[in-house]
Amino acid sequence: MGESLSGLDTFPKLLLHHAKVRGERPAIREKYLGIWQTWTWAQFAEEVRMLACGLAEQGLKRGDHMALVGDNRPRIYAAMCAAQCLGAVPVPLYQDAVAAEMAFPIQNADIAHALAEDQEQVDKLLEILPQCPTLRHIYYDDPRGMRHYVQPQLASYEQLREIGAAAYRRDPAFLEREITKGAGDDPAAMFFTSGTTATPKGVVLTHHALIDRAKAAAEMEGLSDRDVVLAYLPPAWIGQNIFSYAQPFVTGYCICCPESAETVMTDMREIGPSYYFAPPRVLEALLTQVSIRMEDAGSLKRAMYRGFMNVARRVGGTILDGKKVGPGDRVLYALGDMLVYGPLRNVLGMSRVRVAYTAGEAIGPDLFRFYRSIGINLKQLYGSTETSVFVCVQPNGQVKADTVGPAVRGVELKFTPQRELLIRSPGLFKEYYKNPQATAEAKDNDGWFHTGDAGYFDPDGHLKIIDRVKDVGRLTDGTLFAPKYLENKLKFFPYIKEAVAFGDGRDRVCAFINFDMDAVGNWAEKRNMPYAGYVDLVSRDEVYDLIAECVEKVNADLAQDPELAGSQIHRFLILHKELDADDGELTRTRKVRRGYIAERYAPLVAALYGGDTSVHVEAQIKYEDGRTGSISADLKIRDARTFAPAAAKRAA
Amino acid sequence: MSAQPQAQEMMAGGRRIGEVVLSVEEVSLSFGGVNALTDVSFDVREHEIRAIIGPNGAGKSSLLNVINGVYHPQKGTIRFLGEPRHDVDTHEAAAQGIARTFQNLALFKGMNVLDNIMTGRNLRMKAGLLAQAFRFGPAEREELEHRAVVERIIDFLEIQAYRKTPVGRLPYGLQKRVDLGRALAMEPRLLLLDEPMAGMNVEEKQDMCRFILDVNQQFGTTIVLIEHDMGVVMDLSDRVLVLDYGKKIGDGTPDEVRRTQAVIDAYLGVGH
């Protein structure tokens, strides 16, 4: 970043800057009718200008909030900036949320203007209209299916743009005046936290916070306007927002919007992003796909893959860290790069990735090493919505599987006696919207943000997070119980998709398992085992054997660690349905809601601890179209082998 | 679609039902001694969705085959756009703008989705074989234009993720969608759908219903469909024709048909 951005303290000012200095460089691309269409920075600025004038004309004012509901689309991002130009605060909402979940943010922020991506989102907004009397304007991007809607609140994106164009002709200087009025301390955006525990909270972030953090990380990684990012995660999630809005506005790089959620893999290969972000779950899904396809490959290819992956596992990470390895291994790795790793990176669409981040949840060490070993510079970072993401990032060459790296420039960290992590950083949020009590609880008088995460520094000063402070429990005999740690260990197996561990205040650890339908389905086909679907597979003893093997491997591993040997998993059952965000079992970012699950499946938990060998279950489920149904099944419960703790004490 | 002035005669869904585009008058078709159709008359109006129902062997598919020229009726007249037709074969019917999908799918399984839909453009390609093979002269521009139409259909049917996937590897519901896409690529005046929802699960059926309604509303395509799922028929169609043993036993709006005693006896009443 050779250029000075001083004085550019808001996103709209940055936009005007890029339109001037790199007007012809691509700002945002979208695949439409099979062809990538590009908006340059100049075109992007023009689009924002028209929209902002249109929104002002429609009554959007400084301090108002505007809802954005949709997937990654250039127009959604244009609207985000347009609102900011006027001093209004964009509030991106999760596009896969059901209508009822959208009501709270809209009521909470008295939202009058909303941009919806398509008919599906418009329908949701219209559904909650009676509860949200403030909502007066709903604009829609895609007119498909909208021809017969007559609600007075509706207007198309094009209409809004025309209104704006007319207003612009009347007063061309209006927008510049509005943009100049903006300051770095103004709120730039509001993100609703997914609400793992209670009602969602609106996290207010200022221009200064977002821009400062985006800059700090961009400088650290040497990002420039030559970088390319694929925007494929929900824009309502702070992570995606940083990578597809804040950072491009700071560095001038180009973001690309995939054609649809199903085409992400293909689009990624076509675009070849140089900067990539993926939560562990996505990386895991990719690896599962690779493993499955490799199992279907011919024996020669399988042998080659196995052989060279062994080489990669041994030296790949070390080579990426720039450390010395023997000449023999170096030659072998180079050969492997030509025959296996290179093509594999290409299939994954990661041939050009310079920097890749993962965050959001702990990542399985083997999964993490897999990507690094094939030459993808995957690193971990730590952050949250409240901190504008970047708190800790692993610097190149100092990457470890079980830490999240040292603090990024400008961040101070310390721990409470309960091992809770506290953060002070320029990127901290301003407040929880209309919730001074929650704000006061999270942010103390000295400006320390209480994360609720438990962890410690390792000898190199890298932060290591083990679990949420409130989730870390004890078994009745006093053994440490970190449920997430166990669940993550289980989930590392490609056959296991979700796991929920119980044990706090109990005499031993038990778990619910969700297997991965793709992986186990494939496994069943390989064994010529006919099956009708998920529920059918759940009832098979063979599947239980397969999962039991995984659980026992975890136990064997835990037995090696004196701290955790006591929390081996004694019994488990496979759930009759896949945990789903629509049923409230996962958050929208797909984290398990342990407490809710324990409550909802209380009889199952009781059966696990009661010593039964099977349990009957009947459950309400919600289909994707909103209807409800019920399923009933008999679930088996299995005992898993546990192991004696390793005699030799290792230093943790 | 351009913004048309609000029609006076707004009908189902706000579409404008226009003139009669197809009329079938007193048509009879027999194979040897079997009478597949006996004196069947009905008409189809522009922009409407017209359903044909009836028990197995009632002559529904035969009727479609008569309309698009697979069979030639021994008796009766068929008028398409006012013109009486005699011994029209399938090619000519297609050239006149009649497209159809098939009960048992008729796609090229080894070809990808894009190419399959492209075959629907075949009748509209003007460049000669050689010009197409070597892409000289107007052939390249022509192909680009056709590709653009096909891409719009892919977008419309939401099958972008499968552009390059061989059709044989797609699940059945998606294959049906490709089949519809290929028929749409002809930009037909009249679209004949032979059991578009046979063998689909609830979700696939809902998707297909939405696509049929969207085709009808966005492109104004007139649709004749055969369907067994009574819920679907009653929801989708403007008018329903009921056949039994090759004879017409009911014709009218879904509500009218539902009340006709002969229909109840023959079809709805016999516990389907």
Interface residues (C-beta under 8 A of the other chain):
Chain A: Y32 L33 G34 I35 R144 G145 R147 H148 E259 S260 E262 T263 T266 E624 D625
Chain B: M1 G13 G14 R147 A148 E151 R152 I154 D155 F156 E158 Q160 A161 R163 E203 Q206 D214 Q217 Q218
